[in-house]
Amino acid sequence: MSFIEVKTYGPYALAGLADCGSPDAKGSPGAIFLIDIRDAVIEAIEESGEVDERKQGEIADHAASVMTHEKWQQWVDLCGYREDVSEFGKPTKEGIEGAADLALYYIAHRLVAALVEEIGAAEETEEV
């Protein structure tokens, strides 16, 4: 595995890394959500050489769409309703919308962390 290979990960591989539902299609809202996260991680690494915990949180925090309809499409496409958000505390928004935001955040956070780990492991093996 190399950094170049991580750049080519498609939405289905990314869903596996994020441990979420697989998007319906390569161009679906959930697929675009995952690809945008991959691209943000790659861009951050290319700019600064690393993605610290603060930057990981920023990427995850900005991943979900701010447009209500598109956010719900992302949530459904990635099976966000399967996420157990009760373990993460109380969402900032009340009701189902807060739970959806939290589910998308943690899907994004898992993907960011997995990508950073894979890229770090690839760089370590390239140095050896």
One Martini backbone bead per residue (centre of mass of N, CA, C, O) as a GRO file, in nm:
protein
  128
    1MET     BB    1   0.096   0.035   0.022
    2SER     BB    2   0.027   0.366  -0.084
    3PHE     BB    3  -0.037   0.690  -0.121
    4ILE     BB    4  -0.142   0.656  -0.409
    5GLU     BB    5  -0.358   0.440  -0.344
    6VAL     BB    6  -0.531   0.612  -0.155
    7LYS     BB    7  -0.618   0.812  -0.385
    8THR     BB    8  -0.794   0.558  -0.528
    9TYR     BB    9  -1.010   0.535  -0.342
   10GLY     BB   10  -1.321   0.439  -0.322
   11PRO     BB   11  -1.633   0.435  -0.177
   12TYR     BB   12  -1.623   0.133  -0.084
   13ALA     BB   13  -1.352   0.139   0.065
   14LEU     BB   14  -1.426   0.378   0.250
   15ALA     BB   15  -1.663   0.242   0.392
   16GLY     BB   16  -1.492   0.022   0.520
   17LEU     BB   17  -1.313   0.216   0.687
   18ALA     BB   18  -1.577   0.356   0.828
   19ASP     BB   19  -1.794   0.152   0.906
   20CYS     BB   20  -2.026   0.161   0.678
   21GLY     BB   21  -2.236   0.205   0.455
   22SER     BB   22  -2.290   0.151   0.130
   23PRO     BB   23  -2.319   0.306  -0.137
   24ASP     BB   24  -2.530   0.306  -0.413
   25ALA     BB   25  -2.314   0.494  -0.567
   26LYS     BB   26  -2.043   0.666  -0.696
   27GLY     BB   27  -2.245   0.949  -0.707
   28SER     BB   28  -2.351   0.963  -0.441
   29PRO     BB   29  -2.375   1.134  -0.151
   30GLY     BB   30  -2.202   0.932   0.014
   31ALA     BB   31  -1.966   0.910  -0.182
   32ILE     BB   32  -1.890   1.208  -0.182
   33PHE     BB   33  -1.835   1.230   0.117
   34LEU     BB   34  -1.594   1.028   0.118
   35ILE     BB   35  -1.418   1.160  -0.103
   36ASP     BB   36  -1.388   1.435   0.035
   37ILE     BB   37  -1.233   1.325   0.275
   38ARG     BB   38  -0.997   1.204   0.127
   39ASP     BB   39  -0.908   1.474  -0.006
   40ALA     BB   40  -0.861   1.632   0.260
   41VAL     BB   41  -0.638   1.451   0.369
   42ILE     BB   42  -0.442   1.472   0.135
   43GLU     BB   43  -0.415   1.779   0.134
   44ALA     BB   44  -0.305   1.805   0.425
   45ILE     BB   45  -0.051   1.630   0.376
   46GLU     BB   46   0.067   1.793   0.136
   47GLU     BB   47   0.094   2.063   0.304
   48SER     BB   48   0.216   1.936   0.610
   49GLY     BB   49   0.264   1.599   0.639
   50GLU     BB   50   0.004   1.611   0.833
   51VAL     BB   51  -0.263   1.489   1.073
   52ASP     BB   52  -0.388   1.606   1.329
   53GLU     BB   53  -0.635   1.601   1.556
   54ARG     BB   54  -0.751   1.876   1.485
   55LYS     BB   55  -0.775   1.827   1.178
   56GLN     BB   56  -0.951   1.580   1.192
   57GLY     BB   57  -1.192   1.728   1.324
   58GLU     BB   58  -1.236   1.935   1.097
   59ILE     BB   59  -1.298   1.741   0.871
   60ALA     BB   60  -1.538   1.601   1.009
   61ASP     BB   61  -1.706   1.864   1.071
   62HIS     BB   62  -1.714   1.941   0.736
   63ALA     BB   63  -1.849   1.696   0.577
   64ALA     BB   64  -2.125   1.766   0.609
   65SER     BB   65  -2.388   1.899   0.496
   66VAL     BB   66  -2.574   2.207   0.522
   67MET     BB   67  -2.780   2.077   0.352
   68THR     BB   68  -3.049   1.910   0.439
   69HIS     BB   69  -3.108   1.718   0.202
   70GLU     BB   70  -2.814   1.617   0.161
   71LYS     BB   71  -2.765   1.510   0.447
   72TRP     BB   72  -2.989   1.293   0.436
   73GLN     BB   73  -2.869   1.142   0.199
   74GLN     BB   74  -2.608   1.063   0.336
   75TRP     BB   75  -2.729   0.913   0.576
   76VAL     BB   76  -2.880   0.698   0.410
   77ASP     BB   77  -2.646   0.597   0.220
   78LEU     BB   78  -2.467   0.522   0.504
   79CYS     BB   79  -2.647   0.421   0.739
   80GLY     BB   80  -2.680   0.620   0.996
   81TYR     BB   81  -2.912   0.460   1.153
   82ARG     BB   82  -2.689   0.244   1.271
   83GLU     BB   83  -2.588   0.439   1.463
   84ASP     BB   84  -2.454   0.466   1.796
   85VAL     BB   85  -2.489   0.780   1.955
   86SER     BB   86  -2.514   0.741   2.272
   87GLU     BB   87  -2.194   0.720   2.335
   88PHE     BB   88  -2.141   1.051   2.257
   89GLY     BB   89  -2.380   1.190   2.361
   90LYS     BB   90  -2.509   1.497   2.326
   91PRO     BB   91  -2.642   1.667   2.096
   92THR     BB   92  -2.664   1.994   1.984
   93LYS     BB   93  -2.916   1.890   1.858
   94GLU     BB   94  -3.233   1.818   1.846
   95GLY     BB   95  -3.311   1.516   1.771
   96ILE     BB   96  -3.265   1.368   1.466
   97GLU     BB   97  -3.066   1.579   1.356
   98GLY     BB   98  -2.851   1.541   1.575
   99ALA     BB   99  -2.805   1.239   1.516
  100ALA     BB  100  -2.718   1.275   1.223
  101ASP     BB  101  -2.475   1.455   1.271
  102LEU     BB  102  -2.326   1.254   1.455
  103ALA     BB  103  -2.307   1.020   1.258
  104LEU     BB  104  -2.147   1.170   1.036
  105TYR     BB  105  -1.909   1.248   1.210
  106TYR     BB  106  -1.819   0.950   1.288
  107ILE     BB  107  -1.774   0.854   1.009
  108ALA     BB  108  -1.563   1.066   0.937
  109HIS     BB  109  -1.366   1.012   1.169
  110ARG     BB  110  -1.299   0.719   1.098
  111LEU     BB  111  -1.189   0.779   0.817
  112VAL     BB  112  -0.965   0.971   0.886
  113ALA     BB  113  -0.811   0.782   1.076
  114ALA     BB  114  -0.766   0.552   0.870
  115LEU     BB  115  -0.611   0.717   0.658
  116VAL     BB  116  -0.381   0.813   0.837
  117GLU     BB  117  -0.286   0.530   0.908
  118GLU     BB  118  -0.232   0.425   0.619
  119ILE     BB  119  -0.032   0.645   0.536
  120GLY     BB  120   0.169   0.599   0.766
  121ALA     BB  121   0.230   0.302   0.692
  122ALA     BB  122   0.328   0.359   0.403
  123GLU     BB  123   0.565   0.547   0.482
  124GLU     BB  124   0.719   0.345   0.659
  125THR     BB  125   0.770   0.129   0.429
  126GLU     BB  126   0.920   0.333   0.235
  127GLU     BB  127   1.166   0.393   0.439
  128VAL     BB  128   1.283   0.085   0.460
   0.00000   0.00000   0.00000
